[in-house]
Amino acid sequence: MTTKISLEYWIDDSWFVGRLIGIPGVFSQGKTLDDLIENIKDAHSMMIESEDPLPVKTVPNYIEIDLPV
């Protein structure tokens, strides 16, 4: 069984870096976008298989904070 989930990614120093939206703690990187996708799937699998997986949030939480200008 599969499900669709959003992968947020950006380029940092020529690496593709990303995280799964709504699943805290699942980050990865790769030299190409395809590498990132493969690596993030591996990271998610390892999180699922761990003895103490992080809870899956279906709705992100947001708060406003004050930052100095």
C-alpha positions in Angstrom: 0.0 0.0 0.0 1.2 3.5 -0.7 0.1 7.0 0.1 1.1 10.4 -1.3 2.8 12.9 0.9 4.5 16.2 0.2 8.3 16.4 0.0 9.6 19.9 0.7 13.0 20.4 -0.8 15.6 23.0 -1.4 19.2 23.2 -2.7 22.0 23.8 -0.2 25.5 24.0 -1.5 24.6 21.9 -4.6 22.9 19.2 -2.5 19.1 18.6 -2.7 17.9 18.6 0.9 14.3 17.8 2.0 11.8 16.8 4.6 8.5 15.1 4.5 5.6 17.5 5.4 3.6 16.2 8.3 6.1 13.5 9.4 8.4 15.1 11.9 12.1 14.0 11.9 12.3 12.6 8.4 15.0 14.6 6.6 17.5 13.6 3.9 19.7 14.8 1.1 21.0 13.7 -2.2 23.2 14.9 -5.1 20.2 14.8 -7.4 16.5 15.1 -6.8 16.1 11.4 -7.7 18.8 10.6 -5.0 16.9 12.7 -2.5 13.7 10.9 -3.2 15.3 7.5 -2.8 17.1 8.6 0.4 14.0 10.2 2.0 12.1 6.9 1.3 14.9 5.0 3.1 14.8 7.5 6.0 11.0 7.1 6.3 11.3 3.3 6.2 13.9 3.3 9.0 11.7 5.6 11.1 8.7 3.2 10.6 10.9 0.2 11.5 12.5 1.7 14.6 11.3 0.5 18.0 10.2 4.0 19.0 8.8 5.7 15.9 7.9 9.4 16.0 4.2 10.1 16.0 2.8 10.9 12.6 1.0 14.2 12.5 -1.7 14.7 9.9 -2.1 18.4 10.5 0.9 20.7 11.1 0.8 23.1 14.1 1.8 26.7 13.7 2.4 29.5 16.2 3.5 33.1 15.7 6.6 34.2 17.4 8.2 37.7 17.8 11.5 38.2 16.1 13.7 41.3 16.5 14.0 43.5 13.4 
